[in-house]
Amino acid sequence: AQSVTQLDSQVPVFEEAPVELRCNYSSSVSVYLFWYVQYPNQGLQLLLKYLSGSTLVKGINGFEAEFNKSQTSFHLRKPSVHISDTAEYFCAVSDRGSSNTGKLIFGQGTTLQVKP
Amino acid sequence: DTEVTQTPKHLVMGMTNKKSLKCEQHMGHRAMYWYKQKAKKPPELMFVYSYEKLSINESVPSRFSPECPNSSLLNLHLHALQPEDSALYLCASSLGQGKAFFGQGTRLTVV
């Protein structure tokens, strides 16, 4: 079984400041890791994913995340945020196993509030 | 085409009504999903279809009935719902590895 913990429920930050949204996971098997963003009244959009290879992954809208296997973390970062980044961010995992159905296990979400 | 299209966008239904939510994708994805999302919460998986066969039912009440008529379409039939079933219902599709494309959702209100 897998679980995902997003350590901050809300992160307020001023425009053009850097931001880090924290995510830790627990799993007895190897997993794929994802960050999704949800703007108000919309569906989820994939920001970035870690499947294999380099532990630093770059996504859309200037976001990046680093996979740390020893700390079972996958923190999301952006060096300079914009007002338009205000949204809900979800970290998620999916089982790598051969029976992988692509089922996503989500964290509770982090609300990023960018202030002018 | 990298879209998952859900209809309707909004739905208000009474507890005795029967309605259906529809989802369509043309990306050739063979896995399709229904998720339920309550306000300020993460999506919760309801059903998974793989190659048009139901592979996961997360103990969802029988008043929700999924259907996958073909590889591009996914329906969710609703009957005798309760007010607590009001939520955003999200459809997603995937080629695997968990990389899913989500639709915009149907905002369901049960009155």
Interface residues (C-beta under 8 A of the other chain):
Chain A: Y32 F34 Y36 N41 Q42 G43 L44 Q45 L46 K49 L51 F90 A92 V93 S94 D95 R96 N100 T101 G102 K103 L104 F106 G107 Q108 G109
Chain B: V4 Q6 A31 Y33 K40 K41 P42 P43 L45 V48 S50 S55 I56 L90 A92 S94 G96 Q97 G98 K99 A100 F101 F102 G103 Q104 G105 R107
